[in-house]
Amino acid sequence: MYKLIAIDIDGTLLNSKRELTQETIDTISEAQSRGVKVVLASGRPIEGMRKHLDMLNMTSDDDFVIHFNGSIVESAATGQIIHSEILTGADAKLIASTARDLKVNTHAFSKNIGLITPKTSKYTSVESTINNIKIHELDFSQLDDNHAIIKAMIVDEPELLDLAINQLPDSLHDKFTIVRSADCFLEFLNPKSNKGLAVQTLAETLKIPQERVMCIGDAGNDRHMVEYAGLGVAMGNAMEETKNVADYITDTNDQNGVAKAIRKFVLC
């Protein structure tokens, strides 16, 4: 039986209206009542996850949360960190310089300041709205090279992002974990950070073997955890790169795909 389930939020847990359905809530609750540890694993900051943690009763001392695409794993109640691998101000400046060269927008998450950007763009505003956090406009050249940056992003219209991705220097792929979390978001993480490594760290902390871990996701930033899991599940609406590494493809996020996968493999 699977003892740990890690679930992405956007495009997976939530439907296309960014709603958490009652069927999904009830199914996760039933799994929890059977002793299964269920955690949310998102690219969002924890501020953008709290509403869903509350709705799913994942706020006790025994609950954990994976945020910023696995850069941080912490206790949902106390904030005690069990995994943290982040970037620096020097990294953020390099990514911002690359974004300028490629004529796309950028933003980043500073550990001390929050959401920062040299210039507010459409998709930085989307990030702010989704997570209910404030935007701080800041010239990244002002950042100290050692400034703690959790992750940095290139953000723009999907077709512009496609072009930028094709022109990324190979050196960036050597220096960072690079994942696409949405059509408009390309994320740069510490090379020791991804959702797969985060789930693995949590599973080892909880002494749960890999074969008893189930991970469910849809986007490129979910690929590592879907690949790591004993049972990797891709949503019916998932990106092809995630479907390609999955053991099973469930229904879409608009058809309660998470609930159907949990009922098929955990509550059967």
Secondary structure, DSSP 4 states (H G I P E B T S, - for coil): ---EEEE-IIIIIS-TTS---HHHHHHHHHHHHTT-EEEEE-SS-GGGTHHHHHHTT--STT-EEEEGGGTEEEETTT--EEEE--EEHHHHHHHHHHHHHHT-EEEEEETTTEEEESS--HHHHHHHHHHT--EEE--GGGS-TT-EEEEEEEE--HHHHHHHHHT--HHHHHHSEEEEEETTEEEEE-TT--HHHHHHHHHHHTT--GGGEEEEE-SGGGHHHHHHSSEEEE-TT--HHHHTT-SEE---GGGTHHHHHHHHHT--
